[in-house]
Amino acid sequence: MNRDHHIKLSDYFGKTIHYIDLLLPSCNIDPKRLDGGNALVRIIAISCVLLLHHYSYLKPWISEAKLISSFTYCCFWAVPAFVCISGKQLPIQIPYPVFFRKKVYRILIPTIFWSFIFSLFLFFKSKYTLKEIFDSYLNCCPFYHLWFMYMLCGLYILAPFCSILVKKVPFLYLIPVGILIMVKPNVWDNPPWHYPLFLSLPYVFIFLTGGHISRLHLTKRIGLLSCFVALGYLLFMGGIPFLNIVEMSQYPFSHYLGFFSQLGGISITLSFLWLGTYFPIQTKVVLFKISQLVYGVNFIHPIIIKTSMKLIHSESINTVSFLLIFIINWFISFFIVTCFKKIKFLQQIV
């Protein structure tokens, strides 16, 4: 009876994955070469970024602040993890021109396009002056969420130098650099560290960490240890709003360049990479296809959030309502990007 029930659940899961696969854009890649853990990191990381941005927009109407804040504190690992998993794809084995076309060209065109779209919005809707818009580009932030794409472009431009460091410099020698960055992460929020390329430099350590992870043999011991550290990180960060730790300490626990975010990013990345080795091929294919949509979701999700805010008339949002809004907007964002990917002349902007 139990065995039959298990088989039915397995069949149901397999059919669900198959139908999801049919809805997603096609991709030309050998399924045996796919890394399910890599794809899962990207999907969960962008989901955490969406949750953080929902909290920023909806904060004035949130009634259960501590509980929802607990969710958000568990999401600050996302940006370091995304940088780490990007570093894992450093051009160590492939020529840099090929890498440049695949990575920089892939994100530069849509970044420029959406920067222009959001600049138009700020100019006409928010009455920004041309000088203010120019300054926003100088600071790599035409709109609040686009800084990440400019930072990532800078890291990919620095990729040849980073590849040499990964091959020539042992990871232990890089740790002092990481500690220097993490001791006072707020320092990197000041000029010139938000100008083009300068913005990317503090993230080079976590980028190089990803490069070293690509050369690491993920054993069961490493996987389990990573899961243990990741769980400890999530429990600690989730408890911050209830323990008033922020008020007792001056350290910025939520800073992307801080020790806790970097620790969470590395440990969660390693955990997902290890777990991904156990995924069936069909699951890896679906995860890979979904992961190809994350850049587009990052570009368009502020529009979805702003639109949903206009439809919400409640002056008080509880935890259930907040999560429901987030989940609906998550699906809408991925659905729109999926549609864009299926239309040839729109593929390049997502």
N, C-alpha and C positions, 0 to 999 in steps of 0.2 A: 504493500500500500504506500509506504513512505517512498520506496524506490520509484513507483509509478508517478507519485506526486512530484518528485524531484525531476523526472524526465519531462513531465508536462510543463513545469516551470522553466526548464532549460529550453524546451521547444518554443515556449511563448517569448522568452528573452531573445532567442535567435531570430524569430519572425519579426519582432519589434525592431531589432537592429537592422534587419534586411529592409524593412519598409522605410526606416529613417534614411538608410543609404540611398534608396531610390529618389528621395526628395532633395538630396544634396547635390551640388554641382559635381560633375565628373572630374577626375584627376588622373593624369598619366604617370603612374609610379608603381614600381614593383611592390606589392603588398608585403613581401618578405623583408623588405628593407625599411619598413615603417617602424617608428618608435612610438608605441602607444603612450608611454609615460611622458615623453616630450610633448605630445599633442595635449595630453590631459593637463599638464602644467599650464600651458597657454590658455586653455579654455577656462580652468578654475581661476587663474590669475585675472583674466579680463572680467570674469564674473564678480570677483572681489572688488575690482576697480569700479565697476558699475554700482555695486552696493555702497561704496564710499561716496560716490558722487550723488547717489540718491539721498544719502544722509545729509550731505551738504545742502542740497536743494530743499529738502523737506523738514529740516531741523526746526524751523519756527513753529511747525504744527504738530511736532511729535510730543505725545503725552507721556510715554514710558521711556524717558530719556536714558536711564541707566542700562536697561535691558538691550535696547537697540544700539546704544553706544558700545556695549559689550561685543556685539556682532562686528561692529566696525573696527574695533581694536584688533580683532582676529584677522583683519584683512590687509594689514600693512606689510605683510610679507610679499604681496603680489608683485609690486614693481621690482624689488630685488630679484625675485624668482624669474620674472620675465627677462630681465637683463642677463641673469645667469644662464637660462636656457638658450638665449641668443648667443652668448659666448660659447656655448657647447657646439655651435655650428661654425666656429672660426675656420677660415680657409687654410687649414694645416695640410690637407691632402689635395686640395683643388687650387687651380690658378686664381689669383686675386681678381683678374678681369671677369672671370665667370662668376665668382662670388659677388662682385660689385653689381653685375647685372641682375643676379638673383635676389639680392638683399637691398642695396641702396636704391637702385632704380625701382624696385618693387614698392618701396614705401615713400620714395621722394615725390613721385608724381601725385599720388592721392593726398599727401601732406600739403603740398603747394596748393592743390585744388581746394581742399577744405579750409585751409588758412584764408584763401581769398573769399570763400563763401562766408565764413564767420566774420571776416573783416568788413564785408558789406553790411552784415547784420549790425555790427557795432557802430558803423558809420551812420546808417540810416535810422536804426531803431533806438540805439543807446546814445546817439549824438556824439560819438567820439570824434575828436579832431584828427586831421591827417597826421599831425605830430604824435598824438597818442597812439595811433595805429602803427606808425613807423617805430616808435619806442617799443611797442609790443613785439614787433618782429626782431628788433635788436636784442630783446630779452628772451627770444625763442619761445614766445608765448602769445601768438595772435588770439588764442582763446585758451581758457584755463587748462584744458585737457591735452592740448597739442604739444606742450613742452616735452612730453615723453617721446613723441615721434622725432622731434628735433634732436633730443638727446641720443636716441637710438641711431639716427642717421650719422651723428658724430662718431659713435662707437664703431659703426661699420666702416666709416672712412679711416679710422685708426686701426682697422683690423689687421693690415699687414704687420704693423709694429707689434700689435698684441699677439699675433701668431708666433713671431720670433720669441717674444717673452715666454710664451707657453712652452715652446720647444727648448729654450735655453735656460730658463730660470726655474728652479724647483719651487713648488708651492710654499714651502716653509719660509723661503726668503721673501715672499710677498706678504706674509702675515703682518709684519711690522707696518707696512704701508696701509693695510686694512685697518689696523688699530688706530693709526694716525687719523684716518678718515672718520672713524666711528667715535673717537673720544669727544669731539665737539662737532657734531653733524650740522648744527645751525650755522657754523662758519661758512658753509658752502652755499648758503642762501643769499650771500652778499656779493656785490660786484667784485671781481669780474666773472664770477662763477655761474652766471646765467646768460653769458654771451655765447655766440656760436662756438662750438668745439670745447670751450672752457666748461660749458654745462656738462659735457660728457666725461671730463677727466675724473671727477670724484667717483664715477661709476665704473672706472676701468678695473678696479680690484674685483668687484663681483663679476664683471665680464670675463676677466682672466680666470676666475674661479670656475666658471662654466667651461672654459677651454680645458682646464685640468680635469674636470669631471668627465669630459669626453674621452680621456685617456685612462680613466679609472675602471677597473674591473669590479662591477657591482656584485659583491657577494651577499649571501643571505645575512651574514653578521652586520655588514655595513647597512643593508636595507632595514633590518630590525632596529639597529641603533638610531638610524635617521628617523624612523617612525616614532621611537621613544622620545627623542629630542623635539620633534615636531609637535607631538602631543603635549609635552611639557610647555612648549612655547605658547600653544593655543590656550591652554588652561590658565597660564600666567596672564597673557594679554587679555583674555576674556574676563578675568577677575579684576583688572585695573579699575574700572568704573565703580565697583562695589567696595574696593579696599582703600580708595582715596590715595592711591600711590602717587598719582601725578602731583597732588597738592604737597606731598611730603618730599618729593624729589624734584630737582631742577632738570634732570635728564629728559630729553625729548623722546619718550618711548615710541611715539608714532612717526618719527622721522624715517624716511626711506633709507637714509644713509646711516641710521643709528645701529647700534650693536644688535638690538633685539629684532629689528626688521631684517637685517642681513642674516642673522642666525636662523630666523624663521624661513627666509627665502631659500637658503642653502639646504636646510634639513627637509623642508617640504618638497623641494625639487628632487633631492636624492630619494625620498620616500616614493614619490610618484614614478620616478624612473625605474626604481626597483619593482614596484607593483606592476608597472607596464609590461615587464617581461613575461608576465603570466597571462596577459590578455590574448584571447583568440584573434586570428588574423582579421576576421570580419569586423570585430570590435575596433581593432587598430585602424582599419580603413575608415570607418565612420568617424572615429575621433580625429583622424588626420583631416578629413574633409571639413569637419566643424572648426578645427583649429585654423584652417585657411581663411575663415571668416572673421577672426578676432580683430584684425586691423580695421576692417570696415566697421565693425561694431564700435570700436573705440572712436572712430571718426563721427559717427552719426548719433550716438546715444544721447548727447545733450539735447538734441532736437526732440527726441522721443520723450525725455524727462520733462522738458519745458512744455511740450504739448499735453502730457498727462496732467501736469499741474493745473493747466487751464480747465481741465475737465473735472478736477477734484474740488468739491465745494466744502469739504469738511474742515473745520477749524481745529480738530483734534484727531491725530493719527496714532493708533495704538500699534503694538508689535505685529499683530496679524495683518492689519491693513498695510503697514509699511512693507512687509515681506510679500504680500499679494501684489502691491504696486510694482515692486522690484521684479518679481517673477514675470508678470505680464509684460513689462517693458523689456525684459531680457529676451523673451520670445519674439516680441515685435521687432526688436533690433536685429536679431539673427535672421528672422524671416525676410526683412527688407533687404539685408545684405545678400541673402541667398538669391533673392529675385534679381538683384543687381548683377550678381555673378553669372546669371543665366542669360543676361542681355549683353551682347558683344561690346557695344560702344560704352557701356557703363562699367565694364569689368575693371578698367584701369583706375577708377576712382575709389574702389574699395579693396 
